[in-house]
Amino acid sequence: MSQEFHSLESQLDECPLPRCGLMDRDTRNAAIAALWIMLLFGIAAFYLPTVMLALGSFSTVLAGIFGIVFVLAFFLVFWLRARTQRKNQGK
């Protein structure tokens, strides 16, 4: 048992984890941006049924279109952000 422990300990010493942190500046900024986007869309999704019911009293088609646009906007924001990041990495 102790021999297995020493073997594992020596393997850990060969590949130490970074001591200064897990994320660099760009990764941290991307995570913060994703958190804000998720938070804002989460709040909007909380009110989505209320808005759709209000729109549905005028037109069910309009309420359906609003729901579809909301879901597409969620993915569009992340797609645009990824596209911008790829463009900035090339420079």
PEGI-V167700 format. One record per run of one state. SS is the DSSP state (A for helix, B for strand, O for the rest). FROM is the first residue (numbers start at 0). TO is the last residue. Records with the same first field share a line. If there is no record, write none. Layout:
SS = FROM-TO, FROM-TO
//
This chain:
O = 0-0, 14-23, 58-58, 89-90
A = 1-13, 24-57, 59-88
//
